Amino acid sequence: MLALTRKRGESIIIGDNIEIVVLGITGEQTRIGIIAPKSIAVHRKEIFDQIRSENTEATLNVRDKLKNLNL
């Protein structure tokens, strides 16, 4: 993990086309902005984990249904 210190208004660049901007800091909360191409999905980690879990569950359900078809 790379740990960086940034102040309000400062940025971090990832690759050639993703920019993370510190918009504000209030207490223990940091507000960030993300500038990225529309082709790149950007999610909070808890939402990403939920999507991954639901996709895995859906895949397992399809496999079970295919097994029951006795192909």
Distance bins in CASP14 RR format, pairs under 12 A and 6 or more apart:
PFRMAT RR
TARGET T0000
AUTHOR 0000-0000-0000
RMODE 2
METHOD distances of the structure
MODEL  1
2 12 0 0 0 0 1 0 0 0 0 0 0
2 14 0 0 0 0 0 1 0 0 0 0 0
2 20 0 0 0 0 0 1 0 0 0 0 0
3 12 0 0 0 0 0 1 0 0 0 0 0
4 10 0 0 0 0 1 0 0 0 0 0 0
4 11 0 0 0 0 0 1 0 0 0 0 0
4 12 1 0 0 1 0 0 0 0 0 0 0
4 13 0 0 0 0 0 1 0 0 0 0 0
4 14 0 0 0 0 0 1 0 0 0 0 0
4 20 0 0 0 0 1 0 0 0 0 0 0
4 22 0 0 0 0 0 1 0 0 0 0 0
5 12 0 0 0 0 0 1 0 0 0 0 0
5 22 0 0 0 0 1 0 0 0 0 0 0
5 25 0 0 0 0 0 1 0 0 0 0 0
5 30 0 0 0 0 0 1 0 0 0 0 0
6 12 1 0 0 1 0 0 0 0 0 0 0
6 13 0 0 0 0 0 1 0 0 0 0 0
6 19 0 0 0 0 0 1 0 0 0 0 0
6 20 0 0 0 0 1 0 0 0 0 0 0
6 21 0 0 0 0 1 0 0 0 0 0 0
6 22 1 0 1 0 0 0 0 0 0 0 0
6 23 0 0 0 0 0 1 0 0 0 0 0
6 24 0 0 0 0 0 1 0 0 0 0 0
6 25 0 0 0 0 1 0 0 0 0 0 0
6 30 0 0 0 0 1 0 0 0 0 0 0
6 32 0 0 0 0 1 0 0 0 0 0 0
6 33 0 0 0 0 0 1 0 0 0 0 0
7 21 0 0 0 0 0 1 0 0 0 0 0
7 22 1 0 0 1 0 0 0 0 0 0 0
7 23 0 0 0 0 0 1 0 0 0 0 0
7 24 0 0 0 0 1 0 0 0 0 0 0
7 25 0 0 0 0 1 0 0 0 0 0 0
7 30 0 0 0 0 0 1 0 0 0 0 0
8 21 0 0 0 0 1 0 0 0 0 0 0
8 22 1 0 1 0 0 0 0 0 0 0 0
8 23 1 0 0 1 0 0 0 0 0 0 0
8 24 1 0 1 0 0 0 0 0 0 0 0
8 25 1 0 0 1 0 0 0 0 0 0 0
8 26 0 0 0 0 0 1 0 0 0 0 0
8 30 0 0 0 0 1 0 0 0 0 0 0
8 31 0 0 0 0 1 0 0 0 0 0 0
8 32 0 0 0 0 0 1 0 0 0 0 0
8 33 0 0 0 0 0 1 0 0 0 0 0
9 19 0 0 0 0 0 1 0 0 0 0 0
9 20 0 0 0 0 0 1 0 0 0 0 0
9 21 1 0 0 1 0 0 0 0 0 0 0
9 22 1 0 1 0 0 0 0 0 0 0 0
9 23 1 0 0 1 0 0 0 0 0 0 0
9 24 1 0 0 1 0 0 0 0 0 0 0
9 25 0 0 0 0 0 1 0 0 0 0 0
9 30 0 0 0 0 0 1 0 0 0 0 0
9 31 0 0 0 0 0 1 0 0 0 0 0
9 32 0 0 0 0 0 1 0 0 0 0 0
9 33 0 0 0 0 1 0 0 0 0 0 0
10 19 0 0 0 0 0 1 0 0 0 0 0
10 20 0 0 0 0 1 0 0 0 0 0 0
10 21 1 0 0 1 0 0 0 0 0 0 0
10 22 1 0 1 0 0 0 0 0 0 0 0
10 23 0 0 0 0 0 1 0 0 0 0 0
10 24 0 0 0 0 0 1 0 0 0 0 0
10 25 0 0 0 0 0 1 0 0 0 0 0
10 30 0 0 0 0 0 1 0 0 0 0 0
10 32 0 0 0 0 0 1 0 0 0 0 0
10 33 0 0 0 0 0 1 0 0 0 0 0
11 18 0 0 0 0 0 1 0 0 0 0 0
11 19 1 0 1 0 0 0 0 0 0 0 0
11 20 1 0 0 1 0 0 0 0 0 0 0
11 21 1 0 1 0 0 0 0 0 0 0 0
11 22 1 0 0 1 0 0 0 0 0 0 0
11 23 0 0 0 0 0 1 0 0 0 0 0
11 32 0 0 0 0 1 0 0 0 0 0 0
11 33 0 0 0 0 1 0 0 0 0 0 0
11 34 0 0 0 0 0 1 0 0 0 0 0
11 35 0 0 0 0 1 0 0 0 0 0 0
12 18 0 0 0 0 1 0 0 0 0 0 0
12 19 1 0 0 1 0 0 0 0 0 0 0
12 20 1 0 1 0 0 0 0 0 0 0 0
12 21 0 0 0 0 1 0 0 0 0 0 0
12 22 0 0 0 0 1 0 0 0 0 0 0
12 32 0 0 0 0 1 0 0 0 0 0 0
12 33 0 0 0 0 0 1 0 0 0 0 0
12 34 0 0 0 0 0 1 0 0 0 0 0
12 35 0 0 0 0 0 1 0 0 0 0 0
13 19 1 0 1 0 0 0 0 0 0 0 0
13 20 1 0 0 1 0 0 0 0 0 0 0
13 21 0 0 0 0 0 1 0 0 0 0 0
13 34 0 0 0 0 0 1 0 0 0 0 0
13 35 0 0 0 0 1 0 0 0 0 0 0
13 36 0 0 0 0 0 1 0 0 0 0 0
14 20 1 0 0 1 0 0 0 0 0 0 0
14 21 0 0 0 0 0 1 0 0 0 0 0
14 34 0 0 0 0 1 0 0 0 0 0 0
14 35 0 0 0 0 0 1 0 0 0 0 0
14 36 0 0 0 0 1 0 0 0 0 0 0
14 37 0 0 0 0 0 1 0 0 0 0 0
14 40 0 0 0 0 1 0 0 0 0 0 0
14 42 0 0 0 0 0 1 0 0 0 0 0
15 36 0 0 0 0 0 1 0 0 0 0 0
15 37 0 0 0 0 0 1 0 0 0 0 0
15 40 0 0 0 0 0 1 0 0 0 0 0
16 36 0 0 0 0 0 1 0 0 0 0 0
16 37 0 0 0 0 1 0 0 0 0 0 0
16 40 0 0 0 0 0 1 0 0 0 0 0
17 34 0 0 0 0 0 1 0 0 0 0 0
17 35 0 0 0 0 1 0 0 0 0 0 0
17 36 1 0 0 1 0 0 0 0 0 0 0
17 37 1 0 1 0 0 0 0 0 0 0 0
17 38 0 0 0 0 0 1 0 0 0 0 0
17 39 0 0 0 0 1 0 0 0 0 0 0
17 40 1 0 0 1 0 0 0 0 0 0 0
18 32 0 0 0 0 0 1 0 0 0 0 0
18 33 0 0 0 0 0 1 0 0 0 0 0
18 34 1 0 0 1 0 0 0 0 0 0 0
18 35 1 0 0 1 0 0 0 0 0 0 0
18 36 1 0 1 0 0 0 0 0 0 0 0
18 37 0 0 0 0 1 0 0 0 0 0 0
18 39 0 0 0 0 0 1 0 0 0 0 0
18 40 1 0 0 1 0 0 0 0 0 0 0
18 41 0 0 0 0 0 1 0 0 0 0 0
18 42 0 0 0 0 1 0 0 0 0 0 0
19 32 0 0 0 0 0 1 0 0 0 0 0
19 33 0 0 0 0 1 0 0 0 0 0 0
19 34 1 0 0 1 0 0 0 0 0 0 0
19 35 1 0 1 0 0 0 0 0 0 0 0
19 36 1 0 0 1 0 0 0 0 0 0 0
19 37 0 0 0 0 0 1 0 0 0 0 0
19 40 0 0 0 0 0 1 0 0 0 0 0
19 42 0 0 0 0 0 1 0 0 0 0 0
20 30 0 0 0 0 0 1 0 0 0 0 0
20 31 0 0 0 0 0 1 0 0 0 0 0
20 32 1 0 1 0 0 0 0 0 0 0 0
20 33 1 0 0 1 0 0 0 0 0 0 0
20 34 1 0 1 0 0 0 0 0 0 0 0
20 35 1 0 0 1 0 0 0 0 0 0 0
20 36 0 0 0 0 1 0 0 0 0 0 0
20 42 0 0 0 0 0 1 0 0 0 0 0
21 30 0 0 0 0 0 1 0 0 0 0 0
21 31 0 0 0 0 1 0 0 0 0 0 0
21 32 1 0 0 1 0 0 0 0 0 0 0
21 33 1 0 1 0 0 0 0 0 0 0 0
21 34 1 0 0 1 0 0 0 0 0 0 0
21 35 1 0 0 1 0 0 0 0 0 0 0
21 36 0 0 0 0 0 1 0 0 0 0 0
22 29 0 0 0 0 0 1 0 0 0 0 0
22 30 1 0 0 1 0 0 0 0 0 0 0
22 31 1 0 0 1 0 0 0 0 0 0 0
22 32 1 0 1 0 0 0 0 0 0 0 0
22 33 1 0 0 1 0 0 0 0 0 0 0
22 34 0 0 0 0 0 1 0 0 0 0 0
23 29 0 0 0 0 0 1 0 0 0 0 0
23 30 0 0 0 0 1 0 0 0 0 0 0
23 31 1 0 1 0 0 0 0 0 0 0 0
23 32 1 0 0 1 0 0 0 0 0 0 0
23 33 1 0 1 0 0 0 0 0 0 0 0
23 34 0 0 0 0 0 1 0 0 0 0 0
23 35 0 0 0 0 0 1 0 0 0 0 0
24 30 1 0 0 1 0 0 0 0 0 0 0
24 31 1 0 1 0 0 0 0 0 0 0 0
24 32 0 0 0 0 1 0 0 0 0 0 0
24 33 0 0 0 0 1 0 0 0 0 0 0
25 31 1 0 0 1 0 0 0 0 0 0 0
25 32 0 0 0 0 1 0 0 0 0 0 0
32 42 0 0 0 0 0 1 0 0 0 0 0
32 44 0 0 0 0 0 1 0 0 0 0 0
33 42 0 0 0 0 1 0 0 0 0 0 0
34 40 0 0 0 0 1 0 0 0 0 0 0
34 41 0 0 0 0 0 1 0 0 0 0 0
34 42 1 0 1 0 0 0 0 0 0 0 0
34 43 0 0 0 0 0 1 0 0 0 0 0
34 44 0 0 0 0 0 1 0 0 0 0 0
35 42 0 0 0 0 1 0 0 0 0 0 0
36 42 1 0 1 0 0 0 0 0 0 0 0
36 43 0 0 0 0 0 1 0 0 0 0 0
41 47 0 0 0 0 0 1 0 0 0 0 0
41 48 0 0 0 0 1 0 0 0 0 0 0
41 51 0 0 0 0 1 0 0 0 0 0 0
41 52 0 0 0 0 0 1 0 0 0 0 0
42 48 0 0 0 0 1 0 0 0 0 0 0
43 49 0 0 0 0 1 0 0 0 0 0 0
43 50 0 0 0 0 1 0 0 0 0 0 0
43 51 1 0 0 1 0 0 0 0 0 0 0
43 52 0 0 0 0 1 0 0 0 0 0 0
44 50 0 0 0 0 1 0 0 0 0 0 0
44 51 0 0 0 0 0 1 0 0 0 0 0
45 51 0 0 0 0 0 1 0 0 0 0 0
45 52 0 0 0 0 0 1 0 0 0 0 0
46 52 0 0 0 0 0 1 0 0 0 0 0
46 53 0 0 0 0 0 1 0 0 0 0 0
47 53 0 0 0 0 0 1 0 0 0 0 0
47 54 0 0 0 0 0 1 0 0 0 0 0
48 54 0 0 0 0 0 1 0 0 0 0 0
48 55 0 0 0 0 0 1 0 0 0 0 0
49 55 0 0 0 0 0 1 0 0 0 0 0
49 56 0 0 0 0 0 1 0 0 0 0 0
50 56 0 0 0 0 0 1 0 0 0 0 0
50 57 0 0 0 0 0 1 0 0 0 0 0
51 57 0 0 0 0 0 1 0 0 0 0 0
51 58 0 0 0 0 0 1 0 0 0 0 0
52 58 0 0 0 0 0 1 0 0 0 0 0
52 59 0 0 0 0 0 1 0 0 0 0 0
53 59 0 0 0 0 0 1 0 0 0 0 0
53 60 0 0 0 0 0 1 0 0 0 0 0
54 60 0 0 0 0 0 1 0 0 0 0 0
54 61 0 0 0 0 0 1 0 0 0 0 0
55 61 0 0 0 0 0 1 0 0 0 0 0
55 62 0 0 0 0 0 1 0 0 0 0 0
56 62 0 0 0 0 0 1 0 0 0 0 0
56 63 0 0 0 0 0 1 0 0 0 0 0
57 63 0 0 0 0 0 1 0 0 0 0 0
57 64 0 0 0 0 0 1 0 0 0 0 0
58 64 0 0 0 0 0 1 0 0 0 0 0
58 65 0 0 0 0 0 1 0 0 0 0 0
59 65 0 0 0 0 0 1 0 0 0 0 0
59 66 0 0 0 0 0 1 0 0 0 0 0
60 66 0 0 0 0 0 1 0 0 0 0 0
60 67 0 0 0 0 0 1 0 0 0 0 0
61 67 0 0 0 0 0 1 0 0 0 0 0
61 68 0 0 0 0 0 1 0 0 0 0 0
62 68 0 0 0 0 0 1 0 0 0 0 0
62 69 0 0 0 0 0 1 0 0 0 0 0
63 69 0 0 0 0 0 1 0 0 0 0 0
65 71 0 0 0 0 0 1 0 0 0 0 0
END
